[in-house]
Amino acid sequence: EHLAYVRDALGRGKRIWHYVCNTSPRMPIFEGYRRHAWFGEYHRLTGNQFFILHDAEGGVGERDWKAPTNGGFVYRSFDEFIPSVRYMSFRRGIYDVKYISKLRAVAGDRPEVKTFLETAAKRVVVTEKHDRTAADRVREEAARLILKYGGKK
């Protein structure tokens, strides 16, 4: 029911965003971080946001609002931030979807590419959602197709 509503609204030109704010460091890395961007790609959403929390002192010597209970998304070392494993997984998911976007831009009208694009995000988000290698395999397939067609139409 929800999926039908989202697809109908997007079809009518509405803008729909996905927003996540999770403060638990126990969220599974692949499910919660790597697949975040894939979720937006699968649903063809207007935007996809992830509320990032810094486990650091707030303005009055207290933790910032909704700081993670144990382990930050990024860590501070004086004036620079050091990414956590969760941050790296989140970033990797964004790059995965950039490959899909690049493929769509350079060769999206080719039959082989159309077939791939119709199933790519669904494989990662739905049909192979418990396979932690699915995103890597789909990204590699997208890269091979990008190299194969190289922007030539």
CNS distance restraints for C-alpha pairs under 8 A (distance, minus, plus):
assign (resid   1 and name CA) (resid   5 and name CA) 6.29 0.50 0.50
assign (resid   2 and name CA) (resid   6 and name CA) 6.25 0.50 0.50
assign (resid   3 and name CA) (resid   7 and name CA) 6.17 0.50 0.50
assign (resid   4 and name CA) (resid   8 and name CA) 6.02 0.50 0.50
assign (resid   5 and name CA) (resid   9 and name CA) 6.06 0.50 0.50
assign (resid   6 and name CA) (resid  10 and name CA) 6.12 0.50 0.50
assign (resid   6 and name CA) (resid  16 and name CA) 7.52 0.50 0.50
assign (resid   6 and name CA) (resid  43 and name CA) 7.88 0.50 0.50
assign (resid   7 and name CA) (resid  11 and name CA) 6.02 0.50 0.50
assign (resid   7 and name CA) (resid  43 and name CA) 7.62 0.50 0.50
assign (resid   8 and name CA) (resid  12 and name CA) 6.34 0.50 0.50
assign (resid   9 and name CA) (resid  13 and name CA) 6.58 0.50 0.50
assign (resid   9 and name CA) (resid  14 and name CA) 5.33 0.50 0.50
assign (resid   9 and name CA) (resid  15 and name CA) 7.77 0.50 0.50
assign (resid   9 and name CA) (resid  16 and name CA) 7.94 0.50 0.50
assign (resid  10 and name CA) (resid  14 and name CA) 4.98 0.50 0.50
assign (resid  10 and name CA) (resid  15 and name CA) 6.43 0.50 0.50
assign (resid  10 and name CA) (resid  16 and name CA) 7.05 0.50 0.50
assign (resid  10 and name CA) (resid  45 and name CA) 7.68 0.50 0.50
assign (resid  15 and name CA) (resid  45 and name CA) 7.41 0.50 0.50
assign (resid  15 and name CA) (resid  46 and name CA) 5.45 0.50 0.50
assign (resid  16 and name CA) (resid  45 and name CA) 5.63 0.50 0.50
assign (resid  16 and name CA) (resid  46 and name CA) 5.32 0.50 0.50
assign (resid  16 and name CA) (resid  47 and name CA) 6.80 0.50 0.50
assign (resid  17 and name CA) (resid  45 and name CA) 5.86 0.50 0.50
assign (resid  17 and name CA) (resid  46 and name CA) 5.57 0.50 0.50
assign (resid  17 and name CA) (resid  47 and name CA) 4.58 0.50 0.50
assign (resid  17 and name CA) (resid  48 and name CA) 5.46 0.50 0.50
assign (resid  17 and name CA) (resid  49 and name CA) 7.33 0.50 0.50
assign (resid  18 and name CA) (resid  40 and name CA) 6.86 0.50 0.50
assign (resid  18 and name CA) (resid  45 and name CA) 7.29 0.50 0.50
assign (resid  18 and name CA) (resid  47 and name CA) 6.42 0.50 0.50
assign (resid  18 and name CA) (resid  48 and name CA) 4.69 0.50 0.50
assign (resid  18 and name CA) (resid  49 and name CA) 5.97 0.50 0.50
assign (resid  19 and name CA) (resid  48 and name CA) 6.12 0.50 0.50
assign (resid  19 and name CA) (resid  49 and name CA) 4.72 0.50 0.50
assign (resid  19 and name CA) (resid  50 and name CA) 5.87 0.50 0.50
assign (resid  19 and name CA) (resid  51 and name CA) 7.45 0.50 0.50
assign (resid  20 and name CA) (resid  49 and name CA) 6.40 0.50 0.50
assign (resid  20 and name CA) (resid  50 and name CA) 4.99 0.50 0.50
assign (resid  20 and name CA) (resid  51 and name CA) 6.09 0.50 0.50
assign (resid  21 and name CA) (resid  50 and name CA) 6.26 0.50 0.50
assign (resid  21 and name CA) (resid  51 and name CA) 4.97 0.50 0.50
assign (resid  21 and name CA) (resid  52 and name CA) 7.51 0.50 0.50
assign (resid  22 and name CA) (resid  27 and name CA) 7.96 0.50 0.50
assign (resid  22 and name CA) (resid  51 and name CA) 7.58 0.50 0.50
assign (resid  23 and name CA) (resid  53 and name CA) 7.59 0.50 0.50
assign (resid  23 and name CA) (resid  66 and name CA) 6.76 0.50 0.50
assign (resid  23 and name CA) (resid  67 and name CA) 6.66 0.50 0.50
assign (resid  23 and name CA) (resid  68 and name CA) 4.70 0.50 0.50
assign (resid  23 and name CA) (resid  69 and name CA) 7.07 0.50 0.50
assign (resid  24 and name CA) (resid  68 and name CA) 6.05 0.50 0.50
assign (resid  24 and name CA) (resid  69 and name CA) 6.75 0.50 0.50
assign (resid  24 and name CA) (resid  70 and name CA) 7.80 0.50 0.50
assign (resid  25 and name CA) (resid  68 and name CA) 6.80 0.50 0.50
assign (resid  25 and name CA) (resid  69 and name CA) 7.41 0.50 0.50
assign (resid  25 and name CA) (resid  70 and name CA) 6.45 0.50 0.50
assign (resid  25 and name CA) (resid  71 and name CA) 6.28 0.50 0.50
assign (resid  25 and name CA) (resid  72 and name CA) 7.56 0.50 0.50
assign (resid  27 and name CA) (resid  31 and name CA) 7.64 0.50 0.50
assign (resid  27 and name CA) (resid  32 and name CA) 5.91 0.50 0.50
assign (resid  28 and name CA) (resid  32 and name CA) 5.60 0.50 0.50
assign (resid  28 and name CA) (resid  33 and name CA) 7.68 0.50 0.50
assign (resid  29 and name CA) (resid  33 and name CA) 5.41 0.50 0.50
assign (resid  29 and name CA) (resid  34 and name CA) 6.68 0.50 0.50
assign (resid  29 and name CA) (resid  86 and name CA) 5.87 0.50 0.50
assign (resid  29 and name CA) (resid  89 and name CA) 6.82 0.50 0.50
assign (resid  30 and name CA) (resid  34 and name CA) 4.74 0.50 0.50
assign (resid  30 and name CA) (resid  35 and name CA) 6.19 0.50 0.50
assign (resid  30 and name CA) (resid  89 and name CA) 7.01 0.50 0.50
assign (resid  30 and name CA) (resid 132 and name CA) 6.55 0.50 0.50
assign (resid  31 and name CA) (resid  35 and name CA) 5.49 0.50 0.50
assign (resid  31 and name CA) (resid  36 and name CA) 7.46 0.50 0.50
assign (resid  31 and name CA) (resid 129 and name CA) 8.00 0.50 0.50
assign (resid  32 and name CA) (resid  36 and name CA) 6.18 0.50 0.50
assign (resid  33 and name CA) (resid  86 and name CA) 6.35 0.50 0.50
assign (resid  33 and name CA) (resid  87 and name CA) 7.52 0.50 0.50
assign (resid  33 and name CA) (resid  89 and name CA) 5.74 0.50 0.50
assign (resid  33 and name CA) (resid  90 and name CA) 4.46 0.50 0.50
assign (resid  33 and name CA) (resid  93 and name CA) 7.29 0.50 0.50
assign (resid  34 and name CA) (resid  38 and name CA) 7.73 0.50 0.50
assign (resid  34 and name CA) (resid  89 and name CA) 4.91 0.50 0.50
assign (resid  34 and name CA) (resid  90 and name CA) 4.78 0.50 0.50
assign (resid  34 and name CA) (resid  91 and name CA) 7.44 0.50 0.50
assign (resid  34 and name CA) (resid  92 and name CA) 6.38 0.50 0.50
assign (resid  34 and name CA) (resid  93 and name CA) 4.49 0.50 0.50
assign (resid  34 and name CA) (resid  94 and name CA) 7.85 0.50 0.50
assign (resid  35 and name CA) (resid  39 and name CA) 6.15 0.50 0.50
assign (resid  35 and name CA) (resid  90 and name CA) 7.69 0.50 0.50
assign (resid  35 and name CA) (resid  93 and name CA) 6.02 0.50 0.50
assign (resid  35 and name CA) (resid 124 and name CA) 7.35 0.50 0.50
assign (resid  35 and name CA) (resid 125 and name CA) 6.90 0.50 0.50
assign (resid  35 and name CA) (resid 135 and name CA) 7.84 0.50 0.50
assign (resid  36 and name CA) (resid  40 and name CA) 6.99 0.50 0.50
assign (resid  36 and name CA) (resid  48 and name CA) 7.97 0.50 0.50
assign (resid  36 and name CA) (resid  90 and name CA) 7.04 0.50 0.50
assign (resid  36 and name CA) (resid  93 and name CA) 6.82 0.50 0.50
assign (resid  37 and name CA) (resid  41 and name CA) 6.39 0.50 0.50
assign (resid  37 and name CA) (resid  48 and name CA) 6.87 0.50 0.50
assign (resid  37 and name CA) (resid  90 and name CA) 7.79 0.50 0.50
assign (resid  37 and name CA) (resid  93 and name CA) 5.60 0.50 0.50
assign (resid  37 and name CA) (resid  94 and name CA) 5.48 0.50 0.50
assign (resid  37 and name CA) (resid  97 and name CA) 6.62 0.50 0.50
assign (resid  38 and name CA) (resid  42 and name CA) 5.98 0.50 0.50
assign (resid  38 and name CA) (resid  93 and name CA) 6.76 0.50 0.50
assign (resid  38 and name CA) (resid  94 and name CA) 7.83 0.50 0.50
assign (resid  38 and name CA) (resid  96 and name CA) 7.85 0.50 0.50
assign (resid  38 and name CA) (resid  97 and name CA) 6.47 0.50 0.50
assign (resid  38 and name CA) (resid 121 and name CA) 6.03 0.50 0.50
assign (resid  38 and name CA) (resid 124 and name CA) 7.05 0.50 0.50
assign (resid  38 and name CA) (resid 125 and name CA) 6.62 0.50 0.50
assign (resid  39 and name CA) (resid  43 and name CA) 6.34 0.50 0.50
assign (resid  39 and name CA) (resid 121 and name CA) 7.59 0.50 0.50
assign (resid  39 and name CA) (resid 125 and name CA) 6.27 0.50 0.50
assign (resid  40 and name CA) (resid  44 and name CA) 5.77 0.50 0.50
assign (resid  40 and name CA) (resid  45 and name CA) 5.22 0.50 0.50
assign (resid  40 and name CA) (resid  46 and name CA) 7.95 0.50 0.50
assign (resid  40 and name CA) (resid  47 and name CA) 6.99 0.50 0.50
assign (resid  40 and name CA) (resid  48 and name CA) 5.79 0.50 0.50
assign (resid  41 and name CA) (resid  45 and name CA) 6.65 0.50 0.50
assign (resid  41 and name CA) (resid  97 and name CA) 7.03 0.50 0.50
assign (resid  41 and name CA) (resid 121 and name CA) 6.36 0.50 0.50
assign (resid  42 and name CA) (resid 121 and name CA) 4.89 0.50 0.50
assign (resid  42 and name CA) (resid 122 and name CA) 5.97 0.50 0.50
assign (resid  42 and name CA) (resid 125 and name CA) 7.10 0.50 0.50
assign (resid  52 and name CA) (resid  73 and name CA) 6.83 0.50 0.50
assign (resid  53 and name CA) (resid  66 and name CA) 7.40 0.50 0.50
assign (resid  53 and name CA) (resid  67 and name CA) 5.98 0.50 0.50
assign (resid  53 and name CA) (resid  68 and name CA) 7.01 0.50 0.50
assign (resid  53 and name CA) (resid  72 and name CA) 6.97 0.50 0.50
assign (resid  53 and name CA) (resid  73 and name CA) 6.28 0.50 0.50
assign (resid  53 and name CA) (resid  74 and name CA) 7.91 0.50 0.50
assign (resid  54 and name CA) (resid  64 and name CA) 7.43 0.50 0.50
assign (resid  54 and name CA) (resid  67 and name CA) 6.65 0.50 0.50
assign (resid  54 and name CA) (resid  68 and name CA) 7.98 0.50 0.50
assign (resid  54 and name CA) (resid  72 and name CA) 6.06 0.50 0.50
assign (resid  54 and name CA) (resid  73 and name CA) 6.44 0.50 0.50
assign (resid  54 and name CA) (resid  74 and name CA) 6.26 0.50 0.50
assign (resid  54 and name CA) (resid  75 and name CA) 7.21 0.50 0.50
assign (resid  55 and name CA) (resid  63 and name CA) 6.96 0.50 0.50
assign (resid  55 and name CA) (resid  64 and name CA) 7.04 0.50 0.50
assign (resid  55 and name CA) (resid  67 and name CA) 5.47 0.50 0.50
assign (resid  55 and name CA) (resid  68 and name CA) 6.43 0.50 0.50
assign (resid  55 and name CA) (resid  71 and name CA) 7.38 0.50 0.50
assign (resid  55 and name CA) (resid  72 and name CA) 5.10 0.50 0.50
assign (resid  55 and name CA) (resid  73 and name CA) 7.57 0.50 0.50
assign (resid  55 and name CA) (resid  74 and name CA) 7.55 0.50 0.50
assign (resid  55 and name CA) (resid  75 and name CA) 7.01 0.50 0.50
assign (resid  56 and name CA) (resid  63 and name CA) 5.94 0.50 0.50
assign (resid  56 and name CA) (resid  64 and name CA) 6.47 0.50 0.50
assign (resid  56 and name CA) (resid  67 and name CA) 7.87 0.50 0.50
assign (resid  56 and name CA) (resid  76 and name CA) 7.46 0.50 0.50
assign (resid  57 and name CA) (resid  61 and name CA) 5.49 0.50 0.50
assign (resid  57 and name CA) (resid  62 and name CA) 5.42 0.50 0.50
assign (resid  57 and name CA) (resid  63 and name CA) 4.69 0.50 0.50
assign (resid  57 and name CA) (resid  64 and name CA) 6.10 0.50 0.50
assign (resid  58 and name CA) (resid  62 and name CA) 5.12 0.50 0.50
assign (resid  58 and name CA) (resid  63 and name CA) 5.05 0.50 0.50
assign (resid  58 and name CA) (resid  64 and name CA) 4.57 0.50 0.50
assign (resid  58 and name CA) (resid  65 and name CA) 7.91 0.50 0.50
assign (resid  59 and name CA) (resid  64 and name CA) 7.85 0.50 0.50
assign (resid  63 and name CA) (resid  67 and name CA) 6.37 0.50 0.50
assign (resid  67 and name CA) (resid  72 and name CA) 7.80 0.50 0.50
assign (resid  68 and name CA) (resid  72 and name CA) 6.02 0.50 0.50
assign (resid  72 and name CA) (resid  84 and name CA) 7.25 0.50 0.50
assign (resid  73 and name CA) (resid  83 and name CA) 6.87 0.50 0.50
assign (resid  73 and name CA) (resid  84 and name CA) 5.62 0.50 0.50
assign (resid  73 and name CA) (resid  86 and name CA) 6.31 0.50 0.50
assign (resid  73 and name CA) (resid  87 and name CA) 5.78 0.50 0.50
assign (resid  74 and name CA) (resid  81 and name CA) 6.13 0.50 0.50
assign (resid  74 and name CA) (resid  82 and name CA) 5.53 0.50 0.50
assign (resid  74 and name CA) (resid  83 and name CA) 4.52 0.50 0.50
assign (resid  74 and name CA) (resid  84 and name CA) 5.16 0.50 0.50
assign (resid  74 and name CA) (resid  87 and name CA) 6.74 0.50 0.50
assign (resid  75 and name CA) (resid  81 and name CA) 5.48 0.50 0.50
assign (resid  75 and name CA) (resid  82 and name CA) 4.97 0.50 0.50
assign (resid  75 and name CA) (resid  83 and name CA) 6.33 0.50 0.50
assign (resid  75 and name CA) (resid  84 and name CA) 6.96 0.50 0.50
assign (resid  76 and name CA) (resid  80 and name CA) 5.91 0.50 0.50
assign (resid  76 and name CA) (resid  81 and name CA) 4.64 0.50 0.50
assign (resid  76 and name CA) (resid  82 and name CA) 6.06 0.50 0.50
assign (resid  77 and name CA) (resid  81 and name CA) 6.15 0.50 0.50
assign (resid  77 and name CA) (resid  82 and name CA) 7.04 0.50 0.50
assign (resid  83 and name CA) (resid  87 and name CA) 5.65 0.50 0.50
assign (resid  83 and name CA) (resid  88 and name CA) 6.55 0.50 0.50
assign (resid  84 and name CA) (resid  88 and name CA) 6.34 0.50 0.50
assign (resid  85 and name CA) (resid  89 and name CA) 6.21 0.50 0.50
assign (resid  86 and name CA) (resid  90 and name CA) 6.17 0.50 0.50
assign (resid  87 and name CA) (resid  91 and name CA) 6.17 0.50 0.50
assign (resid  88 and name CA) (resid  92 and name CA) 6.09 0.50 0.50
assign (resid  89 and name CA) (resid  93 and name CA) 6.36 0.50 0.50
assign (resid  90 and name CA) (resid  94 and name CA) 6.61 0.50 0.50
assign (resid  91 and name CA) (resid  95 and name CA) 6.43 0.50 0.50
assign (resid  92 and name CA) (resid  96 and name CA) 6.19 0.50 0.50
assign (resid  93 and name CA) (resid  97 and name CA) 6.48 0.50 0.50
assign (resid  93 and name CA) (resid 135 and name CA) 7.87 0.50 0.50
assign (resid  94 and name CA) (resid  98 and name CA) 6.33 0.50 0.50
assign (resid  95 and name CA) (resid  99 and name CA) 6.44 0.50 0.50
assign (resid  96 and name CA) (resid 100 and name CA) 6.80 0.50 0.50
assign (resid  96 and name CA) (resid 135 and name CA) 7.23 0.50 0.50
assign (resid  96 and name CA) (resid 136 and name CA) 7.89 0.50 0.50
assign (resid  96 and name CA) (resid 139 and name CA) 5.56 0.50 0.50
assign (resid  97 and name CA) (resid 101 and name CA) 6.21 0.50 0.50
assign (resid  97 and name CA) (resid 139 and name CA) 7.98 0.50 0.50
assign (resid  98 and name CA) (resid 102 and name CA) 6.03 0.50 0.50
assign (resid  99 and name CA) (resid 103 and name CA) 6.10 0.50 0.50
assign (resid  99 and name CA) (resid 139 and name CA) 6.59 0.50 0.50
assign (resid  99 and name CA) (resid 142 and name CA) 6.23 0.50 0.50
assign (resid  99 and name CA) (resid 143 and name CA) 6.69 0.50 0.50
assign (resid 100 and name CA) (resid 104 and name CA) 6.16 0.50 0.50
assign (resid 100 and name CA) (resid 117 and name CA) 7.48 0.50 0.50
assign (resid 100 and name CA) (resid 139 and name CA) 7.53 0.50 0.50
assign (resid 100 and name CA) (resid 142 and name CA) 6.26 0.50 0.50
assign (resid 101 and name CA) (resid 105 and name CA) 6.23 0.50 0.50
assign (resid 102 and name CA) (resid 106 and name CA) 6.23 0.50 0.50
assign (resid 102 and name CA) (resid 146 and name CA) 7.53 0.50 0.50
assign (resid 103 and name CA) (resid 107 and name CA) 5.73 0.50 0.50
assign (resid 103 and name CA) (resid 108 and name CA) 6.31 0.50 0.50
assign (resid 103 and name CA) (resid 113 and name CA) 7.78 0.50 0.50
assign (resid 103 and name CA) (resid 142 and name CA) 6.50 0.50 0.50
assign (resid 103 and name CA) (resid 143 and name CA) 7.81 0.50 0.50
assign (resid 103 and name CA) (resid 145 and name CA) 7.13 0.50 0.50
assign (resid 103 and name CA) (resid 146 and name CA) 5.49 0.50 0.50
assign (resid 104 and name CA) (resid 108 and name CA) 4.12 0.50 0.50
assign (resid 104 and name CA) (resid 109 and name CA) 7.84 0.50 0.50
assign (resid 104 and name CA) (resid 113 and name CA) 7.82 0.50 0.50
assign (resid 104 and name CA) (resid 117 and name CA) 7.69 0.50 0.50
assign (resid 105 and name CA) (resid 151 and name CA) 7.97 0.50 0.50
assign (resid 106 and name CA) (resid 146 and name CA) 7.21 0.50 0.50
assign (resid 106 and name CA) (resid 149 and name CA) 7.47 0.50 0.50
assign (resid 106 and name CA) (resid 150 and name CA) 6.95 0.50 0.50
assign (resid 106 and name CA) (resid 151 and name CA) 4.32 0.50 0.50
assign (resid 106 and name CA) (resid 152 and name CA) 7.11 0.50 0.50
assign (resid 106 and name CA) (resid 153 and name CA) 7.66 0.50 0.50
assign (resid 107 and name CA) (resid 113 and name CA) 6.62 0.50 0.50
assign (resid 107 and name CA) (resid 146 and name CA) 7.40 0.50 0.50
assign (resid 107 and name CA) (resid 149 and name CA) 6.44 0.50 0.50
assign (resid 107 and name CA) (resid 150 and name CA) 7.91 0.50 0.50
assign (resid 107 and name CA) (resid 151 and name CA) 6.17 0.50 0.50
assign (resid 107 and name CA) (resid 152 and name CA) 7.34 0.50 0.50
assign (resid 107 and name CA) (resid 153 and name CA) 6.63 0.50 0.50
assign (resid 108 and name CA) (resid 113 and name CA) 5.75 0.50 0.50
assign (resid 108 and name CA) (resid 114 and name CA) 5.93 0.50 0.50
assign (resid 108 and name CA) (resid 117 and name CA) 7.95 0.50 0.50
assign (resid 109 and name CA) (resid 113 and name CA) 6.99 0.50 0.50
assign (resid 109 and name CA) (resid 114 and name CA) 6.33 0.50 0.50
assign (resid 110 and name CA) (resid 114 and name CA) 6.05 0.50 0.50
assign (resid 111 and name CA) (resid 115 and name CA) 6.22 0.50 0.50
assign (resid 112 and name CA) (resid 116 and name CA) 6.34 0.50 0.50
assign (resid 113 and name CA) (resid 117 and name CA) 6.02 0.50 0.50
assign (resid 113 and name CA) (resid 145 and name CA) 7.21 0.50 0.50
assign (resid 114 and name CA) (resid 118 and name CA) 6.14 0.50 0.50
assign (resid 115 and name CA) (resid 119 and name CA) 6.79 0.50 0.50
assign (resid 116 and name CA) (resid 120 and name CA) 5.82 0.50 0.50
assign (resid 117 and name CA) (resid 121 and name CA) 7.50 0.50 0.50
assign (resid 118 and name CA) (resid 122 and name CA) 7.84 0.50 0.50
assign (resid 119 and name CA) (resid 123 and name CA) 6.04 0.50 0.50
assign (resid 120 and name CA) (resid 124 and name CA) 6.79 0.50 0.50
assign (resid 120 and name CA) (resid 138 and name CA) 6.25 0.50 0.50
assign (resid 121 and name CA) (resid 125 and name CA) 6.05 0.50 0.50
assign (resid 122 and name CA) (resid 126 and name CA) 5.19 0.50 0.50
assign (resid 122 and name CA) (resid 127 and name CA) 6.33 0.50 0.50
assign (resid 123 and name CA) (resid 127 and name CA) 4.84 0.50 0.50
assign (resid 123 and name CA) (resid 128 and name CA) 5.15 0.50 0.50
assign (resid 123 and name CA) (resid 129 and name CA) 7.02 0.50 0.50
assign (resid 123 and name CA) (resid 134 and name CA) 7.14 0.50 0.50
assign (resid 124 and name CA) (resid 128 and name CA) 5.50 0.50 0.50
assign (resid 124 and name CA) (resid 129 and name CA) 5.38 0.50 0.50
assign (resid 124 and name CA) (resid 134 and name CA) 5.60 0.50 0.50
assign (resid 124 and name CA) (resid 135 and name CA) 5.66 0.50 0.50
assign (resid 124 and name CA) (resid 138 and name CA) 7.71 0.50 0.50
assign (resid 125 and name CA) (resid 129 and name CA) 5.11 0.50 0.50
assign (resid 128 and name CA) (resid 134 and name CA) 6.38 0.50 0.50
assign (resid 129 and name CA) (resid 134 and name CA) 7.52 0.50 0.50
assign (resid 133 and name CA) (resid 137 and name CA) 6.23 0.50 0.50
assign (resid 134 and name CA) (resid 138 and name CA) 6.12 0.50 0.50
assign (resid 135 and name CA) (resid 139 and name CA) 6.02 0.50 0.50
assign (resid 136 and name CA) (resid 140 and name CA) 6.16 0.50 0.50
assign (resid 137 and name CA) (resid 141 and name CA) 6.22 0.50 0.50
assign (resid 138 and name CA) (resid 142 and name CA) 6.21 0.50 0.50
assign (resid 139 and name CA) (resid 143 and name CA) 6.20 0.50 0.50
assign (resid 140 and name CA) (resid 144 and name CA) 6.22 0.50 0.50
assign (resid 141 and name CA) (resid 145 and name CA) 6.30 0.50 0.50
assign (resid 142 and name CA) (resid 146 and name CA) 6.15 0.50 0.50
assign (resid 143 and name CA) (resid 147 and name CA) 6.20 0.50 0.50
assign (resid 144 and name CA) (resid 148 and name CA) 5.98 0.50 0.50
assign (resid 145 and name CA) (resid 149 and name CA) 6.12 0.50 0.50
assign (resid 146 and name CA) (resid 150 and name CA) 5.45 0.50 0.50
assign (resid 146 and name CA) (resid 151 and name CA) 7.28 0.50 0.50
assign (resid 149 and name CA) (resid 153 and name CA) 7.53 0.50 0.50
